[in-house]
């Protein structure tokens, strides 16, 4: 089995992505006036969903099973959501935090896939899966329209980060620089989409 990339920066990206996505899951349950148990469940499935699918697909040990910190982080952010007013987290701040988690997780997913010998194009897809699937699971379980169905650029931001990560690795550029630039570029695109409602052209059907 290939050795995983275990560096401080990737570890930070991993925990950051878990925390941000777990918090969005807990807040969604809070807005539905659910119990703390439900909030903790949403925090967990949202925080680990994308990474779990990625690890199963690339043949890696499921990351949160081997690292007890992950479940602890999900519980901690659920407690934070439980003990703070929901109005504190309304508006664009949470959307921006979600965007940061999205792009950080996309970089992490691609880098981990590459470390397991996954070819470049599938590695990009693993980055997208890592960044997006947790939010999709959250929305489906809650019975809400999926975040990927919104008009703003979302999957595209994850794809940009994942693609830059894989491109930088293919060019053998310094990994730390590549990861920071890749996550930053994707986040900048996502932030611009939130600020100015940027979206790809939608498919239009002609009458008749």
C-alpha positions in Angstrom: 0.0 0.0 0.0 1.5 3.4 -0.9 2.6 5.6 1.9 0.1 8.5 2.6 1.3 12.1 2.4 1.5 13.0 6.1 2.7 16.6 6.3 1.7 19.4 8.7 0.0 21.4 6.0 -2.1 18.6 4.6 -3.0 17.6 8.1 -4.1 21.2 8.7 -6.1 21.2 5.5 -7.8 17.9 6.5 -8.9 19.1 9.9 -9.9 22.5 8.6 -12.2 20.9 6.0 -13.7 18.6 8.5 -14.4 21.4 11.0 -15.9 23.8 8.4 -18.2 21.2 6.8 -19.2 19.7 10.2 -20.2 23.2 11.3 -22.4 23.7 8.3 -24.1 20.4 9.0 -24.7 21.2 12.6 -26.1 24.7 11.7 -28.5 23.2 9.2 -29.9 20.9 11.9 -30.0 23.9 14.3 -32.1 25.9 11.8 -34.5 23.0 11.7 -34.8 23.1 15.5 -33.4 19.6 15.9 -31.9 18.0 19.1 -28.2 18.0 19.9 -27.9 14.4 18.9 -29.2 15.2 15.4 -26.9 18.2 15.2 -23.9 16.0 16.1 -25.0 13.4 13.5 -25.2 16.1 10.8 -21.9 17.4 11.8 -20.3 14.0 11.5 -21.8 12.9 8.1 -21.1 16.3 6.6 -17.6 16.6 7.9 -16.4 13.1 6.9 -18.7 12.3 3.9 -16.4 13.4 1.1 -13.2 12.0 2.6 -14.9 8.7 3.3 -16.0 8.2 -0.3 -12.6 9.2 -1.5 -10.7 6.8 0.8 -13.0 3.9 -0.2 -12.5 4.6 -3.9 -8.7 4.9 -3.8 -8.2 1.9 -1.4 -7.0 3.9 1.6 -7.9 3.4 5.2 -10.9 5.5 6.0 -9.3 8.6 7.6 -11.6 9.3 10.4 -11.6 5.7 11.7 -7.8 5.9 12.2 -7.8 9.4 13.6 -9.8 10.0 16.8 -9.4 13.7 16.5 -11.9 13.9 13.6 -14.9 12.7 15.5 -13.9 15.0 18.4 -13.8 18.0 16.1 -17.2 17.2 14.7 -18.6 16.9 18.3 -16.9 20.2 19.3 -18.4 22.2 16.4 -21.8 20.7 17.1 -21.4 22.0 20.7 -20.4 25.4 19.3 -23.5 25.5 17.1 -25.7 24.4 20.0 -24.5 27.0 22.4 -24.4 30.0 20.1 -27.3 31.9 18.5 -28.0 30.9 14.9 -28.0 34.6 13.9 -24.3 34.8 14.6 -23.7 32.6 11.6 -26.1 33.9 9.1 -25.1 35.8 5.9 -22.0 35.5 3.7 -19.6 34.6 6.5 -20.7 31.0 6.7 -20.8 30.7 2.9 -17.2 32.0 2.7 -16.1 29.5 5.5 -17.8 26.7 3.5 -15.9 27.9 0.4 -12.6 27.7 2.3 -13.3 24.2 3.5 -14.4 23.2 0.0 -11.2 24.2 -1.7 -8.9 23.0 1.1 -10.6 19.6 1.0 -10.3 19.6 -2.8 -6.5 20.1 -2.5 -6.3 17.4 0.2 -8.3 14.9 -1.8 -6.2 15.3 -5.0 -2.9 15.2 -3.1 -3.9 12.1 -1.2 -5.1 10.4 -4.4 -1.8 11.1 -6.1 0.0 9.7 -3.1 -1.8 6.4 -3.7 -0.8 6.2 -7.3 -4.1 7.5 -8.8 -3.5 9.0 -12.3 -3.9 12.8 -12.7 -7.5 13.0 -14.1 -9.0 10.6 -11.5 -7.0 12.4 -8.9 -8.7 15.7 -9.8 -12.1 13.9 -9.6 -11.1 12.6 -6.1 -10.5 16.2 -5.1 -13.9 17.3 -6.3 -15.5 14.3 -4.6 -13.7 15.1 -1.3 -14.8 18.7 -1.4 -18.4 18.3 -2.5 -19.9 15.0 -1.4 -20.2 15.9 2.3 -22.4 18.9 1.5 -24.4 16.8 -0.9 -25.0 14.2 1.8 -26.0 16.9 4.3 -28.6 18.4 1.9 -30.0 15.0 0.9 -30.5 13.8 4.5 -32.1 17.1 5.4 -34.4 16.9 2.4 -33.2 20.2 1.0 -32.1 21.1 -2.6 -28.5 20.1 -3.0 -25.9 22.9 -2.9 -24.6 21.7 -6.3 -28.0 22.7 -7.8 -27.5 26.4 -6.9 -26.5 28.7 -9.7 -23.3 30.0 -8.1 -20.0 28.4 -9.0 -19.3 25.7 -6.4 -18.1 22.5 -8.0 -16.1 24.6 -10.4 -14.2 26.1 -7.5 -13.3 22.7 -6.2 -12.3 21.6 -9.7 -10.0 24.6 -10.0 -8.2 23.8 -6.8 -8.0 20.1 -7.6 -6.7 20.8 -11.1 -4.0 23.2 -9.9 -2.9 20.8 -7.2 -2.5 18.0 -9.8 -0.8 20.3 -12.3 1.7 21.5 -9.8 2.5 17.9 -8.8 3.0 16.9 -12.4 5.4 19.8 -12.9 7.2 18.8 -9.7 6.8 22.2 -8.1 7.2 22.7 -4.4 4.3 21.0 -2.7 3.6 23.6 0.0 3.5 26.4 -2.6 1.2 24.4 -4.9 -1.2 23.5 -2.1 -1.5 27.1 -0.9 -1.9 28.5 -4.4 -4.4 25.9 -5.4 -6.6 26.3 -2.3 -6.3 30.1 -2.6 -7.3 30.2 -6.2 -10.3 28.0 -5.7 -11.4 30.1 -2.7 -11.0 33.3 -4.6 -13.3 32.0 -7.3 -15.8 30.8 -4.8 -15.7 34.1 -2.9 -16.2 36.0 -6.2 -19.2 33.8 -7.0 -20.8 34.5 -3.6 -20.1 38.2 -3.9 -21.3 38.7 -7.5 -23.5 35.7 -8.1 -21.2 34.3 -10.7 -22.5 31.2 -12.5 -21.9 29.1 -15.5 -24.5 29.4 -18.4 -27.5 27.2 -17.7 -28.9 24.8 -20.3 -31.9 26.4 -22.0 -34.6 24.5 -23.8 -36.3 26.0 -26.8 -40.0 25.9 -27.0 -41.6 23.7 -29.7 
